[in-house]
Amino acid sequence: MTSILKNKVAIVTGSGRGVGRGIAKLMASEGAKLIIVDPGTALDGSGGTQSIAESVVKEILQTGGNAIASFEDITTMSGGESVVQQAIDTFGKLDIVVTCAGVLRDRMIFNMTEEEWDSVIAVHLKGTFTIVKHAAILFRQQRSGRIITFSSTSGLIGNTGQANYGAAKDGVAGFTRVVARDLGRYGVTCNSIAPSANTRMIAAIPDSAKQAKDGAGIVSSGGGELRGEADDIAPFTTWLASDQAHNVNGQVFYVTAGLVSQLNDPEPIRTIRKEGRWTLDELIKVFPVTLGVDLYNPAPALTK
């Protein structure tokens, strides 16, 4: 081990299982002191057991690391503030925030309920905000800090049946780009990772849903067919959290197995331009042979 995070203090939300757990364990092995934030709920947000976070803490302590568990509700402002305060009270400082916490409530948009929308937005998007906002106050004062959020190709590209999840994850990417600009002048970086890994979230997607999409010709999101394991995301996340990544800011990376890709910011692909305003008649004639040529349709209409 390189001890690249020696004497650093990190908060990792959703670190009781999956990607977050792998990140927390690797960071601990590299010298960081960890706050393991996980209420131990099911993928739909129901239930909850403290044993999930406590088991990760136990593993870290057994290998000579240092960690404590937190069961705060990060969908509330008081919960996010409490987690940050717990880091200060326990370890005396905070250097790193990683926001992995997430839930799934997949449903086609015409069947999605308000509760299914609200619960996913609350955990992914507001849960990122509540932690980062309170950490940012401290990071600005100390002129240092690393923030690593988690986006997804479900939002960056799109994925059937995940309007709530996709909206939250694309929101996280936009949030990341803005926070990077808000805090960069203070020596703080904010980057995002869109992971691809075999986790319980992926396993929870029923085969029937995949078959239905394939049968309808609907293309799923993703950065390719390569899909790694949960622990594969930890090395790059740990590097981003280190002092060596001090000048990497406002970026979104796709990470899986042996692949790390920097994703481009939204940019024009093709453009049509004229002096003055386009008329409807002009667009009817021009669009099909310019911008409309070979447009990609991720979900073509069913043929009768």
N, C-alpha and C positions, 0 to 999 in steps of 0.2 A: 504494500500500500504506500501511497505517496504522501499521506496526511495533508492533502490539498486543502482541507477545511479545518485544520487544527485550530482550536479555540473559537470556532464560529458557533453561533446559536441559530438553529433553524426551526421554523414552524412548517410542518407538512400536513395539510388537511387531506382527509380521505386516505390516511396512511395505515389503516388497519389491515387492508387487503390490497391485492392487485398491484397496479403501477405505483401507487403511493407507498405501499409497504416496501417495495424494492428500492425506491428512492431513499426512504428513511434509513433503511439498513445500510445501504452503501455510504450515505452521508455520515452515518455514525462511525462506520469503519474507517472513514477518512478524517476522523477527528472532531466532527461536529457534535454538539449537544442538541438533542431533539425534543420537540413538543409533538407527540403523536396525537393528532386530532381526528377522532373517529367515534361517532355515536353507536357504531355497530348495527346500523339499520339494514334492512333488506334493500334490494335494488329499487323498489317502489317507494322507499322512504318509511316503510312501516317497521314496527318493532324497535329493537335496540338493545344492545348488551355491551356492557363495559369490558367484557372479557376480550373482545376483538382487539381493542387498542392496548389493553394490558398485556396481551400475549406478545405483541411486537416489542413493547417496552422490556419484557422479560428476556426476549431473545437478544436484544441489544445489550442489556446489562450482563448477560451471561458471556458475551464475547468481549467484555471489557469496555463497552461504550457507556454513554450517559444519556438517559431519556426519561421523560415522564409522560403520562397520558392526560389528555384533555377530552371532555365529553360535551363541550359547549355547543350550543346551537348557533352555527355560523350564519344562519339565515336572518339573524337579528343583529342590530348594531351593537347591542350590549354583549352579545356572544362573541362577536369579532373582537371587540375591545378587550374582553376578558382573556381571550387566548393570548393576545399580545402582552397584556399585563402579566399573565402567568409566566411568560418567557422572561420578562424583566425581574419579576419577584423571585423566580427560581434560579436563573443563571446570570442575572445582572445586566443583560443586554439582548439585542436581537440583530442578526445580520442578514438572514435569509428567510424569504417566504415562498412556499410552493403550494399552489392551490389545485389539488387533485380531486377534491370531493365531488361526487356526482351521483345522480339517480337517473333512472329511466322510467318513463311512462309513455311508451310508444303507442301511437294510435293514428290512423289516417285522419287528416284534418277535418273531414266531415263528421267524424265520430268523437273527436277530442273534446273532453270536458274542460270547464274552467279550472277545476281543481288539478287536473293533469297538466295543464299549461302552467298554472301558478307554482306548483310544487317543483317542477323542473327548473323554471326560471329562478326560483328562490335559491335553490342549492347551488346551481352552476354560476349564475350571473351575480345575484346579490351576495351569495356566499364568497365569491371572489372579491367583491367590493368591500364587504365589511372587514375582512382581514387586511386587505391592501390599504384601505383608507387609514386605519389606525396605525399600521406599520409605517406608512408614508410620513406621518407626523414625526415619528422618531427618526426615520432615515434622513429626512430633510435636516433635522437638527444636527445629526452626527456626520452628515455629508458622506454617507456611504450606505450601501444596501443592495441586495439582489432580490428581484421579484420574478418568479417564474410561474406563469399561468398555464392553464391547459385548455386548448381549443380542440377542434375536431374537424375532419374532412366532412362530417355530416353537416356542419355549418358553412365551412369554407367552400364546399362544392355542392352539397345537398344529398339527402338520403331519404327515401320514401318512408313515411310513417313517423318521422321525427321532426315535425315542425317546431315543437317546444324545445327539444334538445338542440336542433340546428340553430334556432334563433338565439338560444343562450350561448352556444359555442362561437357563433360568428360575432355575437356581442362581446364575448371575451377577447376575441382578436382585435376588435376595434378599441376596446377598453385598454388593451395592452399598448397599442400604438400611441394612444393619447397619454397614458401614464408615463410612457418613456419620454415624451416631450415635456411633461410637467416636472419630472424629477431628474432628468439627465443633467441639468446644470448643477445639481447638488451631488453629483458623483454616484447617483443611483441608476441602476439599469432595470429594465422591465422587458422581458421576452416571453414568448409563448411557444408551447409545443403541441403539435397535433400528433398524437401517438397512434400507432397501429400495433395492437398486441392481442393475443388470445387471453382475454380476461373473462370474469363472470358476466360482464355486460354483453360481450360478444356471444358467450354461451347461452345467454338468456333469450336471444333472438330465435324464435321458433323456425324450424325448417319449413313449415307451411308458408310463412311470410316470405322466405327466400324464394321458394318455388313459385309463389304467386307473382312476385316481381319478375322473375325470369320468364314466366309464361306470358306476361303482359309486355315484355320487351323493355322493362324499366331498368335503367342502368343505375347501379349502386354507386355511392361515392367511394373515393379512395385514391391513394397515391400509387396504386399498382396492386398486384396480387400478393406481393411480399407481406407477410404478417409474422411478427416475432412474438416473443413471450413477454410477460409483464416486466420481468427484471431487465429486459433489454433497453428499456427507456432510461434506466437509472444513470448509466455512465455519462451520457450527454447532459442530462439535467444537473448532475453533480458538477460537471465542468462549467456549465453556465453559471452556477452558484459561486464559483471560485473567483479569486482576485485576478486570475489569468484572463477571465472574460470581461474585464473592466470596460472595454470599448465596444462590446456587442450590446446593442440597445435598440428596442423597437422592432425586433425581428420575429417572424413566425417560422418555425421549423417543423417539417414532417420527419418523424423518427420511428424507425422500426428495425429490429434485428441489426444487421450490419449497415443500414442505410440512414444517412442524415441528409435531408434536403432543405435548403433555404427556399421558402416560398415567396413569390413575388407579391408586391403590393398590387391592388387593382390598377389596371392601366388600360388605355384604349387599345383595341385590337385592329379595328378598321374605322374610318371616319368618312362621312360625307359633309361637305361644307359649301356654302354659297353666301353671297352678299345678301343681307336681310333675312327675313323669316321664310322657312320652307312652307309652301302651300300644301294642302291636302292632296291636290291633283298631282303635284310634283312628286310627293312621297310615294304615291301609288305607282308611279312610273319608275322612280329611281331606286327605291328600297329593294325590290326583288332582285335587281341585277347588281347591287353593290353590297350593302350590309347583309342582305338576305340570302346571298349566295352561299350555299353549303352550310347553313346554320345547323348547329347540333341540337337535336331535340332529345332530351334524356328520357322522355316518356311519351312516345308517339301514340296517337289515338288508335283505339282498337278498330280493326276493320270488321264490317258486318258480314 
